[in-house]
């Protein structure tokens, strides 16, 4: 049975479910649409409804071939207190689904998709709009385009509208941990550069099959964004790596702007022609097994495709994964935590067949540390015993009546 939304739209079938709400296939006065109906608790937030009204003009005016257009915003005038974004319907899949299917893309395909998304970001940034949640789940691939799949960035405005602190709370970091820029972790405002950082992270993932700082608890992921540098990918053309490195810079001012990124990437396309997907191993594939001697792990665990991968896409045909962290308010790490972050815990790629470094060395190091502690404790115990014996036997017991200064001089 169809449900009415805002008096002008009816929705018929669920296309996908996300943390912010549910996307429906709908029908409007001008034909098929996608309707993102926000969760009931969000719809009940009067502050959110006010932000919707405030952003209506900007979001409706954001038009570009690589942006999923917002046709209308429904604010509390349908069945109950609905809040919904009515968007263009894209016939195709999303980038996450393609990654799940292909694992990693050929460099040329990855660069084309990234350049198209950068084109859309350039228009949005010029209009003063920051996306704040660029990730594969929010990049749709229109398979009806004649010259191949066309990438479109969706959910513009959702992160800003929904993730702004409510009820006076300002102590959280909101976003998807794998793609969040370091300045957000440090509590700075979200400017256009956060989208460039996130898009560069997406490009890295398209090439490698995993993100540069992902894996493990989200607190560790946030620290890596602030304290570590992305590991260079084997066999990536040097010019492409320079662009990636610049856009993953910790300092926002050091990153390229969206239009510059799109231009630089397109200049690289001739050199990428015919290159196959990178033949590298995902560190998440490494088994974490106890050492046969020490019983301690010999590899750092890293979350792979079954952990931080695969959120629910906004299109039909992909299996849901409720474990993915997205639009999640996280505690801001303190300065001491950031300063002493998890150095060296980011996943390091290596060529297929290359021996994984570190396991035997780490096990031997742990054994040496335990041996040093044991020997040190034994020497300390012997020293205390000898000292006690000397104090007890010095001067046939007369030392007990000597002044402290004399005892000290005797011990010398």
C-alpha positions in Angstrom: 0.0 0.0 0.0 1.3 3.4 -1.0 2.2 6.0 1.7 1.6 9.6 1.2 4.5 12.0 1.9 3.8 15.8 2.0 0.6 15.6 0.0 2.4 15.6 -3.3 4.3 12.3 -3.2 3.6 8.6 -2.7 6.1 6.0 -1.8 5.8 2.3 -2.7 8.9 0.3 -2.0 12.0 0.5 0.2 15.2 1.0 -1.7 17.6 1.0 1.2 17.9 1.7 4.9 20.6 3.9 6.5 21.4 5.4 9.9 19.5 8.6 9.1 16.4 7.0 7.7 14.9 5.0 4.9 15.0 5.6 1.1 11.9 4.8 -0.8 11.0 4.5 -4.5 8.3 7.2 -4.9 6.1 8.9 -7.4 5.6 12.7 -7.7 3.9 15.1 -10.1 6.9 14.9 -12.5 7.4 11.1 -12.3 9.6 8.7 -10.3 11.6 10.0 -7.4 13.7 8.7 -4.5 12.4 9.9 -1.1 14.7 9.8 1.9 12.4 9.7 4.9 14.2 10.6 8.1 13.9 8.6 11.3 11.0 9.4 13.6 13.2 10.7 16.4 14.9 13.1 13.9 11.6 14.2 12.5 10.4 15.1 16.1 13.4 17.4 16.5 12.0 21.0 16.1 15.6 22.3 15.7 16.2 20.0 12.8 13.0 21.0 11.1 14.1 24.7 11.4 17.5 23.8 9.8 15.7 22.1 7.0 13.6 25.2 6.3 16.8 27.4 6.5 18.7 25.2 4.0 15.9 24.6 1.6 16.9 27.3 -0.9 20.6 26.2 -1.0 19.8 22.5 -1.4 17.2 23.0 -4.1 19.6 25.2 -6.1 22.4 22.7 -6.1 22.4 21.3 -9.7 25.2 19.5 -11.5 25.6 16.4 -13.6 27.5 14.7 -10.9 25.2 15.6 -8.0 22.0 13.8 -7.2 19.5 16.7 -7.3 17.2 17.5 -4.5 13.8 18.3 -5.9 11.9 19.1 -2.7 12.1 19.1 1.1 9.0 17.9 3.0 8.8 19.4 6.4 6.1 18.1 8.8 3.1 18.4 6.6 2.4 14.8 5.6 1.2 11.8 7.6 2.4 12.8 11.1 5.6 14.8 11.4 7.5 13.6 8.3 10.8 15.1 7.3 12.0 14.0 3.9 14.3 14.9 1.0 12.8 14.2 -2.4 15.6 13.5 -4.8 16.3 12.5 -8.4 16.0 8.7 -9.0 19.3 7.2 -10.1 19.1 4.0 -12.1 22.1 2.0 -11.0 24.1 0.9 -8.0 26.4 2.7 -5.5 30.2 2.6 -5.4 30.2 0.5 -2.2 28.3 -2.3 -4.0 30.8 -2.1 -6.9 33.7 -2.3 -4.5 32.2 -5.3 -2.7 31.9 -7.0 -6.1 35.3 -6.1 -7.6 37.4 -5.5 -4.5 39.5 -2.8 -6.2 39.2 -0.9 -9.5 41.7 -0.3 -12.3 43.5 3.0 -11.6 41.9 4.7 -14.6 38.4 3.8 -13.6 39.1 4.9 -10.0 40.5 8.2 -11.2 37.6 8.9 -13.5 35.0 8.3 -10.7 37.0 10.5 -8.3 37.4 13.3 -10.8 33.6 13.3 -11.5 32.8 13.5 -7.8 35.4 16.3 -7.5 33.5 18.2 -10.2 30.4 18.0 -8.2 32.2 19.1 -5.0 33.6 22.1 -6.8 30.1 23.4 -7.6 28.9 22.7 -4.0 31.9 24.4 -2.4 31.4 27.4 -4.6 27.9 27.7 -3.3 29.2 27.5 0.3 27.9 23.9 0.9 30.2 21.2 2.5 29.1 17.6 2.1 30.8 16.3 5.3 30.1 12.6 4.6 31.8 11.7 1.3 32.2 7.9 1.1 31.4 5.1 -1.4 27.9 4.6 0.0 27.1 8.2 -1.0 28.4 7.9 -4.5 25.8 6.5 -6.9 26.7 5.1 -10.4 24.2 5.9 -13.1 24.4 3.0 -15.5 22.1 4.6 -18.1 24.8 7.0 -19.3 25.9 6.3 -22.9 29.6 6.8 -22.3 29.8 4.5 -19.2 28.7 4.7 -15.6 28.4 8.3 -14.3 29.2 9.0 -10.7 26.9 11.2 -8.7 27.3 12.4 -5.1 24.2 12.1 -3.0 23.0 13.1 0.5 24.2 16.6 0.2 23.2 18.6 3.2 22.1 15.5 5.2 25.3 15.4 7.3 25.1 19.1 8.1 21.4 19.1 8.9 21.3 15.9 11.0 24.8 15.8 12.6 24.9 19.3 14.0 24.9 19.1 17.8 21.4 19.0 19.3 20.3 19.9 22.8 23.3 22.1 23.3 25.8 19.2 23.0 29.2 20.2 21.3 31.5 17.4 22.6 31.2 14.9 19.9 32.8 14.0 16.6 30.2 13.0 14.0 30.9 11.2 10.8 32.1 7.9 9.3 35.4 7.1 11.1 37.3 5.8 8.0 36.8 9.1 6.0 36.8 11.8 8.7 39.4 14.5 8.4 41.9 15.1 11.2 40.8 18.7 11.8 37.3 17.3 12.7 38.8 15.0 15.2 40.6 18.0 16.7 37.4 19.9 17.1 37.8 22.4 14.2 34.9 23.4 12.0 34.1 21.5 8.8 35.3 23.4 5.8 35.6 22.4 2.2 38.9 20.7 2.8 37.2 17.9 4.8 35.5 16.8 1.6 38.8 16.7 -0.3 40.3 14.5 2.5 37.4 12.1 2.4 37.4 11.9 -1.4 41.1 11.2 -1.4 40.4 8.4 1.2 37.8 7.0 -1.2 40.3 7.1 -4.1 42.9 5.3 -1.9 40.2 2.6 -1.2 39.3 2.2 -4.8 42.9 1.5 -5.6 43.8 -0.6 -2.6 40.5 -2.2 -1.5 40.8 -0.8 2.0 41.1 2.7 3.6 44.4 4.1 4.7 43.6 4.5 8.4 40.7 2.0 9.0 40.7 -1.1 11.1 39.9 -1.8 14.7 38.1 0.4 17.3 36.9 3.7 15.9 39.0 5.5 18.6 42.1 4.0 17.1 41.0 5.0 13.6 40.5 8.7 14.7 44.0 8.8 16.3 45.5 7.5 13.1 43.9 10.2 11.1 45.7 12.8 13.3 49.0 11.1 13.9 49.9 8.8 11.0 50.7 9.1 7.3 49.1 6.9 4.7 51.2 4.0 3.6 52.3 4.2 -0.1 50.6 1.7 -2.4 52.9 -0.5 -4.4 53.0 0.1 -8.1 50.9 3.3 -8.0 52.2 5.8 -10.6 54.3 8.4 -8.9 52.3 11.3 -10.2 49.0 9.8 -8.9 50.6 9.1 -5.5 51.7 12.7 -5.2 48.2 13.9 -5.8 46.8 11.4 -3.2 49.4 12.4 -0.7 48.7 16.1 -1.1 44.9 15.6 -0.6 45.5 13.4 2.5 47.7 16.1 4.1 47.0 16.7 7.8 46.9 20.5 7.3 43.7 21.5 5.5 45.4 24.4 3.7 47.8 22.0 2.0 45.1 20.1 0.2 44.1 20.7 -3.3 40.7 22.4 -4.0 38.0 20.3 -5.7 38.4 21.9 -9.1 42.2 21.5 -8.9 41.9 17.9 -7.9 39.6 17.1 -10.9 41.9 18.8 -13.3 45.1 17.1 -11.9 43.4 13.7 -12.1 42.3 14.1 -15.7 45.8 15.0 -16.7 46.9 11.6 -15.4 44.4 9.6 -17.4 46.6 8.9 -20.5 49.3 7.4 -18.3 46.8 5.1 -16.6 45.4 3.6 -19.8 45.5 -0.2 -19.7 46.8 -0.5 -16.1 45.2 -3.4 -14.3 43.9 -3.2 -10.6 46.8 -3.3 -8.1 47.9 -6.7 -7.1 48.3 -6.2 -3.4 47.3 -7.9 -0.2 44.9 -6.4 2.2 46.5 -6.5 5.7 43.0 -7.4 7.0 43.5 -10.8 5.4 46.5 -11.6 7.8 45.5 -14.2 10.4 46.0 -13.1 14.0 47.3 -16.3 15.6 49.0 -16.9 18.9 52.8 -17.5 18.8 53.6 -21.2 19.4 56.2 -20.1 21.9 54.9 -17.1 23.7 51.2 -17.5 23.2 50.9 -13.8 22.3 49.5 -12.5 19.0 52.0 -12.1 16.3 50.0 -9.7 14.0 48.0 -6.6 14.7 44.3 -7.3 13.9 42.7 -5.1 11.2 39.0 -5.0 10.4 38.3 -6.1 6.9 35.3 -6.4 4.7 33.2 -7.9 7.4 33.7 -5.0 9.8 33.9 -1.4 8.8 32.9 -2.3 5.2 29.5 -2.2 3.5 26.9 0.1 4.9 23.3 -0.1 3.5 23.3 1.5 0.0 20.6 3.8 -1.1 19.8 1.6 -4.1 18.2 -1.8 -4.6 20.1 -5.0 -4.6 22.7 -4.9 -1.9 22.7 -6.7 1.4 22.4 -4.6 4.6 25.2 -4.5 7.1 24.1 -3.0 10.4 27.6 -3.0 11.9 29.0 -0.2 9.9 29.6 3.0 11.9 28.1 6.0 10.1 26.6 9.2 11.3 27.8 8.2 14.8 28.6 10.8 17.5 32.0 9.9 19.0 33.9 11.3 22.0 36.6 13.7 21.0 40.0 12.2 22.0 42.0 14.4 24.5 45.3 16.1 23.6 47.3 13.5 25.5 45.6 10.7 23.5 46.3 12.3 20.2 49.9 13.1 21.1 50.5 9.5 22.1 48.4 8.0 19.3 48.6 4.5 17.9 51.7 5.1 15.8 52.4 2.4 13.3 49.0 0.6 13.6 47.6 1.6 10.3 47.3 -1.2 7.7 50.4 -1.3 5.5 49.8 -2.7 2.0 52.3 -5.0 0.3 52.6 -6.7 -3.1 50.9 -10.1 -3.4 53.4 -12.8 -2.5 55.6 -10.4 -0.5 56.5 -11.8 2.9 54.7 -10.0 5.8 57.3 -8.3 7.9 57.2 -8.1 11.7 55.6 -11.3 13.1 58.7 -13.2 14.1 60.5 -10.0 15.1 57.6 -8.8 17.3 57.5 -12.2 19.0 61.2 -12.2 19.7 61.1 -8.7 21.0 58.3 -9.6 23.4 60.3 -12.5 24.7 63.4 -10.3 25.2 61.4 -7.8 27.1 60.0 -10.5 29.5 63.5 -11.9 30.0 64.9 -8.4 30.8 62.2 -7.9 33.3 62.8 -11.2 34.9 66.5 -10.7 35.2 66.0 -7.2 36.5 63.6 -8.4 39.2 66.1 -11.1 40.3 69.0 -8.7 40.5 66.9 -6.3 42.5 65.9 -9.0 45.0 69.5 -10.1 45.4 70.5 -6.5 46.0 67.9 -6.0 48.7 68.9 -9.2 50.4 72.6 -8.3 50.5 71.8 -4.8 51.8 69.6 -6.2 54.5 72.3 -8.7 55.6 75.0 -5.9 55.7 72.8 -3.6 57.8 71.9 -6.4 60.2 75.5 -7.8 60.7 77.5 -4.5 60.7 79.3 -3.8 64.1 77.9 -6.8 66.0 74.6 -5.1 66.3 76.1 -1.9 67.6 75.1 -0.1 64.4 71.6 0.1 65.7 72.7 2.8 68.2 74.7 4.8 65.8 73.5 8.1 64.4 72.0 8.0 60.8 75.0 10.0 59.5 77.5 7.5 60.8 75.5 4.6 59.4 75.5 6.3 56.0 79.2 6.8 56.2 79.8 3.2 57.1 77.7 2.0 54.2 80.0 3.9 51.8 
